[in-house]
Amino acid sequence: MKNKFLFLGIAAALFIACEADDTSDIVINDSSVTNNTTNNTTGGGSETTTVNLSGVYTSDLSLDADTEYIVTGPVLIADGATMIVPAGMTIKAEPVGVNAYIAIQQGAKIVANGTASNPIVFTSNAANPSSGNWGGIVLCGKAPINSTADGSVDTATTEVGGLSFGGNTPGDDSGSLQYVRIEYAGGAIDGNAELNGLSVYGVGTGTTIDYVEVYEGSDDGFEFFGGTVEASHLVVVNSEDDSIDWTEGFVGSLTDVYVQHGTSHDKAFECDGYNTDFSNEGGYFSAPTVTNVTIVGVNDGTSEAIRLRAGTQGTFTNVVFNDFDEAFDLDGDAGDNPTGQGVLDDLLNAVDVTFNNVTTTLKNDTGEVFNESDFITGVGNGTGTDIATWGAGWTVGIN
């Protein structure tokens, strides 16, 4: 998770900056193209229509279950419009990296509600798909972020695309994602501009994110940039960067989370209290509640499960760690990054935790002195999440 304001330098030559916020004006012509092709299906002789999706959609985009859709560039759903995806649909993206993604802008919505037996799948159109083939899904809401002043309606800009996010509407509604799988997505333009499987920017509690898997991603699985959304039943399998990431004052909740590392990985959770590439204008820190978590590592001698830094607060409850060199790594200082002070004030803690084949349970690099028992209680009592039950039928890649 990098400086979302990197586009200010790049976009200065392209756009005129808005005076009301930190967002560049975005001028994109509607380049959506419809290509109709007729294919004879085996023994059926039926016709299949293929539609290429890209550009700005200012009215509702309701996908047809009998049509094949290919994302060929940025798909931007504009304020007031809704993207509607029927259960059981597979949407494919051309394997052009971060140049193909779906972004739900402020005031827009996505309604993609699958079922356990008919999930919705966003995947690569490559013959042999691999991580980073496309850019994933971006949600931009109007919920608070701490990179703007507390209580203000000012906005920030996304790392890729310069889209506005944030504000002062905790209950903002960006739509619904249920029983959705996002495959082979994510990637970086450079070290400061990245797309994830699902990028969640300033999203509010009116939004539903439930039963969503990110599979074989090139960057983070889920990244939460501020906001208040209450997400549940999240699965990340084989993310090459962090599986769950938060920053910019995320104060929502994550319930029932399953993370499984592959050969290439970074952290299971990387948690920042604010964006250290910018500043904590809001004057508060990320402080989500995280409940029912199972993290499966590979114990390769360097694996680290949860890194807590930049003053983040929050409570982890009912967590199981399997096969890690380090479970919790806390970083901070006595200045702008008071992660350790959060432990002393009981604003950052872990309750009911089980360690299986873990070398180091807690590493304290905060500069504050405290005992492990000040941070972790109920050792051995964690049971994690029941992925075998709620993940049945719609997830892939679970060991």
Secondary structure by P-SEA (a helix, b strand, c coil): ccccccccccccccbbbbccccccbbbbcccbbbbbbbbbcccccbbbbbbbbbccccccccccccbbbbbccbbbbcccbbbbbccbbbbbbccccccccccccccbbbbbbbcccbbbbbbbccccccccccccbbbbbcccccccccccccccccccccccccccccccccbbbcbbbbcbbbbbcccccccccbbbcccccccccccccccccccccbbbccccccccbbbbcccccccbbbcccccccccbbbbbbcccccccbbbbcccccccccccccbbbbbcbbbbbbccccccccbbbccbbbbbbcbbbbccccccbbbbbcccccaaaaaaaaccccccbbbbcccccccccccccccccccccccccccccccccccccccccccc
